[in-house]
C-alpha cells in the first residue's frame, strides 16, 4: 500500500515535471502540480516512520505537508484555468496557518488523534472546496459546457464533502482513533486509501483539462488567422457550409457580409507593413465587438473579410453592415503618434433556399465591389437569390 502510493505520487510528479519542463505545456501550472505530488510523496515517507514516541515532524508535519500540497495544487489550478480575479491570500493560506496554530497546541502523538483529525479534515475540506470553486469558475469563464465543468471540477467537491463527513464522524466518536498502543498499519490504511483516491482524482482531472487545453490550442492554430486571431479562410468557409446545411433543415435564413478595407495599400506604403498589420488587427477588434456571439468573422484574404450571420434576413444583414461600417469609420487607428482613418466597403446577401455556397459568396463579393465602384465606405446588397 505504501509502495503503491509512493510510486503513484512519484509518477505524477515526473509526468507534470516533463509537461512543465521539457514540453513547456502550461509550465506554471505543471510545476505546481509537480511540487504538490512531491509533497504528497513526502507525506507518505513521514507517515510510515511514525512510532508511539512524540514527534511533531511525523504527526503534525505529515498533516501540514498535505495542506501545502493541496495549496500548491490550488495554485496550479488558478494558472491552468486563468481565473479572472485571484482569491485573496487570506482565503488561500489563512485556514492552513490556523490549522498549524491549533495543532501545535496538542501532543505530537496518537493521543491527540481526535483534535488533529477534526482540524485536518476541516482544513482539507476547505482547501479542496477552493479547488472545486475556482476550477468551476475558471472553466465557466472559458465557456465550457456545464457537464464538462462539473466533470472536471466535481471530484474536488466530492473530496470536500467526504472530509466534512469524516470530521463529523470523528467529532461524534463514531470513528474513534486508535486505543492503547498505536497500531500503525491497520490505522493508516483507510487514511492512505482516502489520500490516494483524492490525489488520483485531482491529478486525473487536471491531466484531462491540460489535454483539453492542448487540443484546443491545436484547433485554434488550425482555425485562426495567425495575424488577427479571427477565423482563417478555410474555417470561415467551413462555418458557412455548416450554417447552410442547418438552414436547409430548419428553414432559417443565413446572411453573408463581405467587406474590404478602402485604400489599404497607401497605408502600407506610407506607414510600413507593421502599421498595416496593426490596422488589420484593429479592424477585427472593432468589427468583432459589433457582432453577436452566434456570428462568425473570418479573414478571407489580404484585407478582405467575411461575416457569417445565422438567423438573419437581408434587412438585418444590411443594418448590421451599416453598424459595422459606422463603427469602423468612427474608430480610427492611433499608432506611433499618428491617427489613421479606416473605412471599408460592404456587400451583403442572404443564402437562397437551394443556393450553393459558392453562389452566395459570388453574390456577396459582387455586392461589395459594387460598393467600391459607387464611392467606397458604403453598403450594397444582393437580392438575386431571394
Steps between C-alpha positions, in 0.01 A plus 500: 500500500775744598708404197202547269436849635865593469524375143179677393605831653847472346355417157263796510780730615720378214220536245420856604869582504535380140193699393620818667872465433569310179170567317438851638130418520329726756832515688383713795214261572698183423785589736253565782333165437844339500585663831167392648568136416850522645344626824248215496785252456685659793180462702506124451870477589443676832176311564661157495768620744249577775551329834346543846778748581395869487608668175363817346670408172328161467158607630422869440762517227319234295177698513672828417660344192155397378379859553794641305451243224135596460592870505754436223238309304258789543764739370549281194125504433495880513770517233340227289148646484629861482246622753406869488558646845719277715370402846646692792800359691279480810268254326788301354738464795302630798344159588843333472658743745203463738525120487873516570448725803228271642687173448818643651312523830441123527730207566689370194387138539198272468335643814408819306336305220148641539602867503745461214260287296219757527731794422665307217168397342347848519812661354521249214128549437556875470803462271331249268187716488720791392636276223146414393364853509786672320527220243126523431511880472802494272345244265181705487703803387649279229149413372505128575165321503353446851543121479869545420551748783337263749692198369834674547437691823255255661761265654627787715149559634461128574832503689390803702171332590680179601732692731207682660334164567823364650532800734143447616555129564821561693353785707192292589709199601361277226848471352723474807876514482742225600462369853797420721821437316519660160419245229680635198401305189132420569427857602683656207333293228167694478689831510733387222215379283322831549814695415565281198149549361508877553846540344417273205172682434669840508783392269274324252255789472779753455672275246172483305467878515861547388445261209186692410700822501756340267231383259339843511835663424553278195144569387550874536823483302315317224195728501634846578663757280850531643503881488155620604374207709169469314412195289718432199352444153466124527326525836255774403408308185448188712280701736294629208457144372378387842252789524378429145423137587326606820297763315382244246372280785341775709401754236671784690683762294877539488658830398852568375680833516821562307708809574828626363709784643508814287835638385697249705809492277588867564503424876760227445700723263500803731522349847653158435372146518514490881243778510300321232493190720392713796223644285369152414499400868325826587231434241434151634474634855253772399283274285504210746364725774193573284414135433281256689646190659340285227662701219837403356769729361775371274786645299435396143826630362718811521278779631173323410275347766183293513232501770255209526178594679256213570132578556532835320283632216631738233370811678673391820824430313488844338440670836780300661736593216411867547578477870834338423578762237421790735695343787806466278464853362467645851792303648825596324824319572731693732859381491841659526351847550301474177124476456412287197138502380367163388193427291369195318254412227235243589290257299216293648295207373273230638537135405221388268288190581693271267805717431852365513766637727711616206204688353418703810869586542514625140191717553630642828836573342330670202295719737816601681672600174190696403547697823859565390389631160229717653744699712629268778411510869147385431277190511344329199273195500430216259140387451561250218459191714180607678 
